[in-house]
């Protein structure tokens, strides 16, 4: 098994953005007099797109579409001002990206975060030369629909079976498996090992270093 490309999820995989997302959403909730949530709750709220995040954060039973639309707009405004206050790149990620690039893998990013924010975060923390494709929510159905992952593969003219897909949630594992890619569950992110395994992870990596070890093992046995 040799990979020619890798797709990375963004939040919980490349960057720890939980605090900035939680702080922004909690400010929106406070504007309406709604209860705010502890940081730990947002580990389960995020991953399925910003609208779903807003819906989950609102008090139970409040599902009025106009209210959700309003809070979503306010969340985008808040996050646009505060997306890089506490967000940081996970340790060892720069080394992993360099390792994979040096091995000739083409790197891409696929996120359910709105596309404009996805691009902004990547360019701020990684520049504009590390990733060949950067794709956030908007053009295709959100993950776990495989359309966006398959579009990246088609654009790069690389078979899906030659992709290593790295993410920290069930959404990512299901996306990878549906697209015919190798699913690596990242335990340094927001979700638990059981969720990743139950969703079809082919590999569980506790740290980015574990991915490098896995790649080195493949090289020795190929």
Buried (B, 14 or more C-beta within 10 A) or exposed (E): EEBBBBBBBBBBBBBBBBBBBBBBBBBBBEEEEBEBBEEEBBBEBBBBBBBBBBBBBBEEEEEEEEBBEBBBEBBBEBBEEBBBEBBEBBEBBBEBBEBBBEBEBBBBBBBBBBBEBBBBBBBEBBEEEBBEBBBBBEEBEBBBBBBBBBBBBEEBEBEBEBBBBBBBBBBBBBBBBBBBBBBBBBBBBBBBEEBBBEBBBBBBBEBBBBBBEBBEEEEEEE
